[in-house]
Amino acid sequence: MDLIFLEPVLKHYIWGGTKLREEFHYNVDGDNIGECWGVSAHKNGDCNILGMEGETLSSLWRKRPELFGKSAEETAENVFPLLIKVIDAKNNLSIQVHPDDTYAKIHENGSLGKTECWYVLDCEENAELVLGHTATTKEELQHMIAENKWEELLQKIPVKKGDFFQIDPGTVHAIGGGITLLETQQNSDITYRLYDYGRLQNGLPRELHIEKSVDVITVPAVSGASCIIDTNGKPVNALNLLYDCPYYKVFALQVEGKATIQKEYPYMMMSVVEGEGEINGVSIQKGEHFILTTELEIAEFVGNMTLVASVE
């Protein structure tokens, strides 16, 4: 079991589009497909292991810890650490913020917090993200929220294909309409919704979490522009580190012809985000997600494709 291929879990949201079916070729109906959970062991979307009927990533994590370089005690006591998504935002996502581990453990039944990062796969011209805010104190933040001064409060950042953003807990953020991205995050499904443009779902406004949002929002905010890393121009056929934090390391790999990668970590998650080719003789294409286990030491890629990889 040197390679584990995963069956993605698809999620529908009011802001989703059709790219996940039309461009990533996932077998899913609907015109509001917002997220593909490509590598997930979360209870809200546990990926099946392809070729292993009845086995999920969470069950494999517990039953075969050696594939991940873990002991049985480690995987019994800890959940699979990361969750990898592809997100298609046809329309704006809600303005939101995530808690850190300490707050989530207390207020969300022991859940992990949510540190995440975004790799922009594609975007429309003039697409924007919300990243950060202008309030200088908690009191000013509360006042601007109460007065619905969203245009004054929110920092908007223009984006382009290849941009990478780190989103720490406490950061006010939202993916703007017309953006497709890959998200690497802690294995958590906790989101506090601060503002949702007054949209209705099934005739009712979606739930907001104002009090918890204000509790966790970092004030003052860091500059949104300081969170951007441009990934363009990196060496081809090499594993390029984009970001390193206590929860994950994220890499980009652009294969043009042939690339040989010596795996330096017990296991590594990979997503093909463009093109097609092979890994160690196995065909792979855009939209596929897989894990390199401890049993694989060298990965040989052939083809023309872009992959995003991560390790804990």
C-alpha positions in Angstrom: 0.0 0.0 0.0 2.5 2.6 -1.1 -0.3 4.8 -2.7 -3.8 5.3 -1.2 -6.4 6.9 -3.6 -9.4 8.5 -2.1 -13.0 9.0 -3.3 -13.9 12.7 -2.7 -16.9 13.9 -0.8 -18.9 16.6 -2.6 -20.8 19.4 -0.8 -23.5 21.7 -2.0 -23.8 25.3 -0.8 -25.8 28.3 -2.0 -22.7 30.0 -3.3 -21.3 27.0 -5.2 -21.1 26.5 -9.0 -20.5 23.7 -11.5 -16.7 23.7 -12.0 -16.2 20.7 -9.8 -18.3 18.6 -12.2 -17.3 20.3 -15.5 -13.6 20.9 -14.9 -12.6 18.4 -12.2 -14.9 15.7 -13.6 -16.5 14.7 -10.2 -19.6 12.6 -10.6 -22.1 14.9 -8.9 -25.4 16.5 -9.8 -26.5 20.1 -9.1 -25.6 23.6 -10.0 -24.4 24.6 -6.5 -21.5 22.3 -5.9 -19.3 24.3 -3.5 -16.7 21.9 -2.1 -14.8 18.7 -2.8 -13.4 17.2 0.3 -10.6 15.4 -1.4 -8.6 14.1 1.6 -10.9 13.9 4.6 -11.3 11.7 7.7 -13.8 14.1 9.3 -17.2 12.7 10.5 -19.0 15.2 8.2 -17.3 13.9 5.1 -15.1 10.8 5.5 -13.5 9.7 2.2 -13.8 6.1 1.1 -10.6 4.4 0.1 -10.7 3.4 -3.6 -10.2 -0.4 -4.1 -11.0 -1.2 -0.4 -14.7 -1.7 -0.1 -16.1 -0.4 3.2 -12.8 1.3 4.3 -12.6 5.0 5.0 -9.7 7.2 5.7 -10.6 7.5 9.4 -10.9 3.7 9.7 -7.6 3.1 7.9 -5.9 5.7 10.1 -7.0 3.6 13.1 -6.4 0.1 11.7 -3.2 0.7 9.8 -1.3 3.4 11.7 2.0 2.1 10.3 1.1 3.4 6.9 1.2 6.9 8.3 4.4 6.4 10.4 2.3 6.3 13.6 1.7 3.9 16.5 -1.7 2.5 17.4 -1.8 4.7 20.4 -1.1 7.8 18.4 -3.9 7.2 15.9 -6.3 6.1 18.7 -5.8 9.3 20.6 -5.6 11.7 17.7 -7.8 12.3 14.7 -6.3 12.4 11.2 -4.8 16.0 11.3 -5.6 17.6 8.0 -8.5 18.2 5.6 -7.9 19.0 1.9 -10.6 20.7 -0.1 -11.2 22.1 -3.6 -13.6 25.0 -3.4 -15.6 26.6 -6.3 -17.1 29.9 -5.3 -19.4 31.0 -8.0 -20.7 33.6 -5.6 -19.3 35.2 -2.4 -18.9 33.1 0.6 -20.1 34.5 3.9 -17.8 36.7 6.0 -16.4 34.4 8.6 -13.7 33.7 11.2 -12.4 30.5 12.8 -11.4 29.8 16.4 -8.0 28.4 17.5 -7.6 25.1 19.3 -8.0 26.5 22.8 -11.3 28.3 22.1 -12.7 25.4 20.0 -11.9 22.8 22.7 -13.9 24.8 25.3 -16.8 26.0 23.1 -17.1 23.3 20.4 -17.1 20.0 22.3 -13.4 19.4 22.1 -13.1 20.1 18.4 -9.8 21.2 16.8 -9.6 24.9 15.8 -9.2 25.8 12.2 -6.0 27.1 10.7 -6.1 27.0 6.9 -4.4 28.2 3.8 -5.6 28.8 0.2 -3.9 28.1 -3.2 -5.7 30.0 -5.9 -6.3 27.6 -8.9 -8.2 30.0 -11.1 -10.2 33.2 -10.8 -12.1 35.7 -12.9 -10.7 39.0 -13.8 -11.0 41.5 -10.9 -11.8 38.7 -8.4 -11.3 39.6 -4.7 -11.0 38.0 -1.3 -12.0 39.5 2.0 -9.0 39.3 4.3 -8.8 41.3 7.5 -10.6 44.3 8.9 -10.1 48.0 9.8 -11.2 48.1 13.4 -8.6 49.1 15.9 -10.4 48.0 19.1 -13.0 45.4 20.0 -15.4 48.2 20.8 -15.0 49.7 17.4 -15.4 46.2 15.9 -18.7 45.7 17.7 -20.0 49.1 16.8 -19.2 48.7 13.1 -20.9 45.2 13.1 -24.0 46.6 14.9 -24.2 49.5 12.4 -23.7 47.2 9.4 -20.7 49.2 8.2 -19.3 46.3 6.2 -17.8 48.3 3.4 -15.8 50.3 5.9 -14.9 47.3 8.1 -13.8 44.7 5.6 -10.4 44.6 3.8 -10.6 43.4 0.2 -7.6 41.9 -1.6 -7.4 41.4 -5.4 -6.2 37.9 -6.4 -4.6 36.1 -9.3 -4.0 32.5 -10.2 -1.1 31.1 -8.2 -1.6 33.3 -5.2 -1.3 31.6 -1.8 -2.8 32.9 1.4 -2.3 31.8 5.0 -5.4 32.2 7.2 -4.7 32.1 10.9 -7.5 31.7 13.5 -9.0 35.1 14.3 -8.7 36.4 10.8 -11.8 37.8 9.2 -12.0 36.3 5.7 -14.2 35.2 2.8 -13.6 33.8 -0.7 -15.0 36.0 -3.3 -17.2 35.0 -6.2 -15.4 33.7 -9.3 -12.5 32.0 -7.4 -11.5 28.4 -7.4 -8.9 27.3 -4.9 -7.4 24.4 -3.0 -7.7 24.7 0.8 -5.4 22.9 3.3 -6.7 23.1 6.8 -6.8 21.4 10.2 -9.3 18.6 10.4 -12.2 20.8 11.7 -15.6 21.9 10.4 -16.0 24.9 12.8 -16.8 28.2 11.1 -18.3 31.3 12.7 -20.4 33.3 10.2 -20.2 37.0 10.8 -22.2 38.3 7.8 -24.0 36.7 4.9 -25.3 39.5 2.7 -28.9 38.9 3.9 -29.1 35.8 1.8 -31.9 33.2 2.3 -31.7 29.5 2.3 -35.0 27.6 2.1 -36.7 30.9 2.7 -34.7 31.7 5.9 -31.5 33.6 6.7 -28.5 31.3 7.5 -27.4 31.3 11.1 -24.9 34.0 12.2 -22.5 33.6 15.1 -21.8 37.2 16.1 -20.9 36.7 19.7 -18.4 33.9 19.1 -17.0 35.8 16.1 -16.3 38.9 18.2 -14.7 36.7 20.9 -12.1 35.2 18.5 -11.4 38.0 15.9 -7.9 39.3 16.2 -7.9 43.1 16.8 -6.2 45.0 15.2 -5.9 42.7 12.2 -2.7 42.1 10.2 -2.6 43.6 6.7 -4.3 41.3 4.2 -1.6 42.0 1.7 1.0 40.7 4.1 -0.6 37.2 3.9 0.0 36.8 0.2 2.7 34.5 -1.2 3.1 34.4 -5.0 3.9 30.8 -6.1 4.5 31.7 -9.8 8.0 31.3 -11.1 9.0 28.4 -8.8 11.4 25.8 -10.2 9.7 23.0 -12.2 10.1 19.3 -11.4 10.8 20.2 -7.8 8.8 20.1 -4.6 8.6 23.8 -3.6 7.7 24.7 0.0 5.0 27.4 0.1 4.3 27.6 3.8 5.4 26.0 7.0 3.4 26.3 10.3 2.9 24.1 13.3 -0.1 22.4 11.7 1.1 21.7 8.1 3.7 22.2 5.4 2.3 22.9 1.9 4.2 22.4 -1.3 3.7 22.9 -5.0 5.0 20.6 -7.7 4.9 21.5 -11.4 5.8 18.5 -13.5 7.1 19.1 -17.0 8.3 15.8 -18.4 9.7 13.9 -15.4 10.2 14.7 -11.8 11.7 12.4 -9.1 10.8 13.2 -5.5 12.5 11.6 -2.5 9.8 11.4 0.2 11.3 12.9 3.4 8.1 12.6 5.6 6.3 9.5 6.9 3.3 10.2 4.6 2.3 13.0 2.2 -1.1 14.1 0.8 -1.2 15.1 -2.9 -3.9 16.6 -5.1 -3.6 17.0 -8.9 -5.0 20.4 -9.7 -4.0 20.7 -13.4 -3.0 18.3 -16.2 -2.4 14.6 -16.1 0.4 12.0 -16.1 1.6 9.2 -13.9 3.1 8.5 -10.5 5.2 5.3 -10.3 3.4 4.1 -13.4 -0.1 4.7 -12.1 -2.2 7.2 -14.2 -3.3 10.3 -12.4 -5.3 13.3 -13.6 -6.8 16.6 -12.5 -9.1 16.2 -9.6 -7.5 13.1 -8.1 -6.3 13.0 -4.5 -4.0 10.4 -3.0 -1.6 9.7 -0.1 2.0 8.6 -0.3 2.4 6.1 2.6 5.5 5.1 4.6 5.9 2.2 2.1 6.8 4.6 -0.7 10.3 6.1 -0.6 10.6 7.6 -4.1 7.9 9.1 -6.2 8.5 9.3 -10.0 6.2 11.6 -11.8 5.8 11.7 -15.6 3.6 14.1 -17.6 2.5 17.7 -17.6 0.6 18.6 -14.4 0.5 20.6 -11.3 0.1 19.1 -7.8 -0.3 20.6 -4.4 1.1 18.5 -1.5 1.0 18.7 2.2 2.3 17.0 5.4 1.4 17.5 9.0 
